[in-house]
Structures are given as C-alpha cells and as structure tokens.
Amino acid sequence: MSISRIALLGFGEVGQILGYDLTDLNAGAVSAWDIKFTDSDSAPARALIGNTVGAGEDAADAVKNADLVISAVTAEQTLAAASDVAGFLADGAFFLDMNSASPSVKQEAAKAVNAGGGRYVEAAVMSPFPPKRMATPMLLGGPHANKFVEATAGLGFANMSVFSAQYGTAAAAKMCRSVMVKGVEALLMEALLTARRYGVEESVLTSLDDLFPGPNWEELSRYMISRSLIHGGRRAEEMREAIRTVRDAGLDAPMSAAIAERQGWAAQFGAASNEATLAPMLDGILNATQNREGSVRC
C-alpha cells in the first residue's frame, strides 16, 4: 500500500511539525483538522496561514480518502478523536495514534478504528518531539504495526520500532516513563521555587550535582520547569491517563495524582518560561503567585 494522502488530527505543536515535515518531503497531500480551527485567532488556525497543509471542513472531511491518519490530539481527546472518524476512514487506512493515553484507552480506540475498517497502530512517543521531530523514538503496537512500518518507509519516520503485537503494551511503557519525567519536572519546580524563596537554590543545585553528577542541573532545571509552564495543561491531562494506568494495574496512584495537580498549576505561569535563565524564571513564577487571587500555594 502506498501512502499518497495523509490526514492530521490535531494541529498543535506535534501536528504542525508533522505537517511541515511531511509536506517538505513531498509525502503527498496533507490535510488537517483541529477543534480550534473554528477560532480564527487560535494558534492552530494561525499556523495554517501560508501553510501547504489544507484544513478539512471537519474531522470527517479531513480524513476522507486518506491512506494514513495521524492522531496528535490532547490525551483526554484520544478516544473521541478515534471514535469520531472511525466511520469515515478509507478501507484499510492506517490510523497512527501518537497520543499519551493509558493502555485501556488505546485499546478502546483500536476497537473503534478497526471496526470502522481502518488499521489502528498504537504509537508511544518516548522523548520530547520537537528536537528530533520525525526522528523521535516511537514504540509501535498492535497487529498492523509491521505493515505500517513497511508502508511508511519513505515518509521520514526514522526511529520507529515494533514493540508489541498487543495493544496497550507500548502505552504502558510510555505512561510509566511519564510518571518519572513529569514527576521530576514537578519535583524540581516545587523544590527550587521553595529554595529560591529562602535564597538557597544554589546550594540545592550544588547538592544535586554531587548526588547525580553529569547534567548541568541549573540548565536542566530551567528547561524541565519551562516545559511545565508551557505545556502544564497538556501534561496534567497526560498524568490523569497515568493515574488510570496505575489504577488499572491494581495499584494506588498518589504520586501521579500529585504530579497532575502540580503540572496543572504550572500552566498559569507560562509567561515566566520566556526567561533565559533559571533564577529570573523562578522569580517570575513567585511574583505571579503573589499577584493572582486564589492561586495555589507553591
């Protein structure tokens, strides 16, 4: 099966990168749908201006006749995105689900797509997407994963590997990773905001370097906290999927719940992410907490 028409569901950060890269590669006609397209001033709508990616009239129109549909929506929209287009997919079309959702949600999405005549492929994105773009490592799952790799060999996905023939296994790996990565972001934010308030952040960073030598902890902390400030809302959604994953395994999820709360809290301080160094960024958050009525204490 050759891929000549591609549809993107979701035109946020990842969707835009995919749209740009796929059109640059002349991968075929690329269409997109994002629920924010209805707002002409939204970031996804503005990203269409001067872009060769065409906007569908709605999700069903965007996926019509597509050989490949790539879903890159927010975590809580994973199942809805798959279910909404399942009945409009071309027979045998691949549906690549890149969303950060729990194994059980991925399994439900797979049922919807496969029942509609599509071929659902689970994808777990295992590192931040922007730096490596289409070379970002992804674990693929499901019975159609091997065929998908063959069909998309020329599209620029340079670091995909078939992880499991079962749906949900790749998602489990992704969700467990998310508990760690988003948890470290939350811990650094809480620890260093408090340390900055007491004027001891340099001592804390020095102690981290003694305990975990290797990374530049000041630069790493600025980067990881900034990601929470920019994407805290999306990360909170992802962590709610992590909570579901942990609980589906028969365990309690107090750590994941706390991470979700802290990530969601961080989203209100996005302006501070523009600071190039750690201390001014922390000050920006701390100053904003004093100016926001009813803000959660740090």
TACORSUL-V127401 format. One record per residue. RES is the residue in one small letter. D_LAST is the distance of its C-alpha to the last C-alpha in whole Angstrom. Layout:
res=RES d_last=D_LAST
res=RES d_last=D_LAST
//
This chain:
res=m d_last=53
res=s d_last=52
res=i d_last=49
res=s d_last=50
res=r d_last=48
res=i d_last=44
res=a d_last=42
res=l d_last=38
res=l d_last=36
res=g d_last=32
res=f d_last=32
res=g d_last=29
res=e d_last=28
res=v d_last=30
res=g d_last=33
res=q d_last=33
res=i d_last=34
res=l d_last=36
res=g d_last=38
res=y d_last=39
res=d d_last=40
res=l d_last=42
res=t d_last=44
res=d d_last=44
res=l d_last=46
res=n d_last=48
res=a d_last=47
res=g d_last=48
res=a d_last=47
res=v d_last=44
res=s d_last=42
res=a d_last=39
res=w d_last=37
res=d d_last=34
res=i d_last=33
res=k d_last=31
res=f d_last=35
res=t d_last=36
res=d d_last=34
res=s d_last=35
res=d d_last=32
res=s d_last=30
res=a d_last=29
res=p d_last=32
res=a d_last=34
res=r d_last=34
res=a d_last=34
res=l d_last=38
res=i d_last=39
res=g d_last=42
res=n d_last=41
res=t d_last=44
res=v d_last=42
res=g d_last=43
res=a d_last=41
res=g d_last=43
res=e d_last=43
res=d d_last=41
res=a d_last=40
res=a d_last=43
res=d d_last=45
res=a d_last=43
res=v d_last=44
res=k d_last=47
res=n d_last=50
res=a d_last=47
res=d d_last=48
res=l d_last=44
res=v d_last=41
res=i d_last=38
res=s d_last=35
res=a d_last=31
res=v d_last=29
res=t d_last=26
res=a d_last=26
res=e d_last=26
res=q d_last=29
res=t d_last=31
res=l d_last=33
res=a d_last=34
res=a d_last=35
res=a d_last=37
res=s d_last=39
res=d d_last=39
res=v d_last=41
res=a d_last=43
res=g d_last=46
res=f d_last=47
res=l d_last=47
res=a d_last=50
res=d d_last=51
res=g d_last=50
res=a d_last=47
res=f d_last=45
res=f d_last=41
res=l d_last=38
res=d d_last=35
res=m d_last=32
res=n d_last=29
res=s d_last=27
res=a d_last=28
res=s d_last=29
res=p d_last=32
res=s d_last=33
res=v d_last=32
res=k d_last=34
res=q d_last=37
res=e d_last=37
res=a d_last=37
res=a d_last=40
res=k d_last=42
res=a d_last=42
res=v d_last=43
res=n d_last=45
res=a d_last=47
res=g d_last=47
res=g d_last=49
res=g d_last=46
res=r d_last=45
res=y d_last=42
res=v d_last=40
res=e d_last=37
res=a d_last=35
res=a d_last=32
res=v d_last=30
res=m d_last=29
res=s d_last=28
res=p d_last=26
res=f d_last=29
res=p d_last=29
res=p d_last=30
res=k d_last=33
res=r d_last=34
res=m d_last=36
res=a d_last=37
res=t d_last=33
res=p d_last=34
res=m d_last=34
res=l d_last=36
res=l d_last=38
res=g d_last=39
res=g d_last=42
res=p d_last=46
res=h d_last=46
res=a d_last=44
res=n d_last=47
res=k d_last=49
res=f d_last=45
res=v d_last=45
res=e d_last=49
res=a d_last=49
res=t d_last=46
res=a d_last=47
res=g d_last=48
res=l d_last=45
res=g d_last=43
res=f d_last=40
res=a d_last=41
res=n d_last=39
res=m d_last=39
res=s d_last=40
res=v d_last=42
res=f d_last=39
res=s d_last=41
res=a d_last=43
res=q d_last=41
res=y d_last=39
res=g d_last=35
res=t d_last=35
res=a d_last=34
res=a d_last=31
res=a d_last=30
res=a d_last=30
res=k d_last=28
res=m d_last=25
res=c d_last=25
res=r d_last=25
res=s d_last=22
res=v d_last=20
res=m d_last=20
res=v d_last=20
res=k d_last=17
res=g d_last=15
res=v d_last=16
res=e d_last=14
res=a d_last=11
res=l d_last=11
res=l d_last=12
res=m d_last=9
res=e d_last=6
res=a d_last=9
res=l d_last=10
res=l d_last=7
res=t d_last=7
res=a d_last=11
res=r d_last=11
res=r d_last=10
res=y d_last=13
res=g d_last=15
res=v d_last=16
res=e d_last=15
res=e d_last=19
res=s d_last=20
res=v d_last=17
res=l d_last=19
res=t d_last=22
res=s d_last=22
res=l d_last=21
res=d d_last=24
res=d d_last=26
res=l d_last=25
res=f d_last=25
res=p d_last=27
res=g d_last=28
res=p d_last=25
res=n d_last=24
res=w d_last=21
res=e d_last=20
res=e d_last=21
res=l d_last=20
res=s d_last=16
res=r d_last=17
res=y d_last=19
res=m d_last=17
res=i d_last=13
res=s d_last=16
res=r d_last=17
res=s d_last=14
res=l d_last=14
res=i d_last=17
res=h d_last=18
res=g d_last=15
res=g d_last=17
res=r d_last=20
res=r d_last=18
res=a d_last=16
res=e d_last=20
res=e d_last=21
res=m d_last=19
res=r d_last=21
res=e d_last=24
res=a d_last=23
res=i d_last=22
res=r d_last=26
res=t d_last=27
res=v d_last=26
res=r d_last=27
res=d d_last=30
res=a d_last=31
res=g d_last=31
res=l d_last=28
res=d d_last=24
res=a d_last=21
res=p d_last=18
res=m d_last=17
res=s d_last=18
res=a d_last=16
res=a d_last=13
res=i d_last=13
res=a d_last=14
res=e d_last=11
res=r d_last=9
res=q d_last=12
res=g d_last=12
res=w d_last=9
res=a d_last=10
res=a d_last=13
res=q d_last=13
res=f d_last=12
res=g d_last=15
res=a d_last=17
res=a d_last=15
res=s d_last=17
res=n d_last=20
res=e d_last=19
res=a d_last=22
res=t d_last=20
res=l d_last=17
res=a d_last=16
res=p d_last=16
res=m d_last=14
res=l d_last=11
res=d d_last=12
res=g d_last=13
res=i d_last=9
res=l d_last=8
res=n d_last=12
res=a d_last=11
res=t d_last=8
res=q d_last=11
res=n d_last=13
res=r d_last=12
res=e d_last=14
res=g d_last=12
res=s d_last=9
res=v d_last=6
res=r d_last=4
res=c d_last=0
//
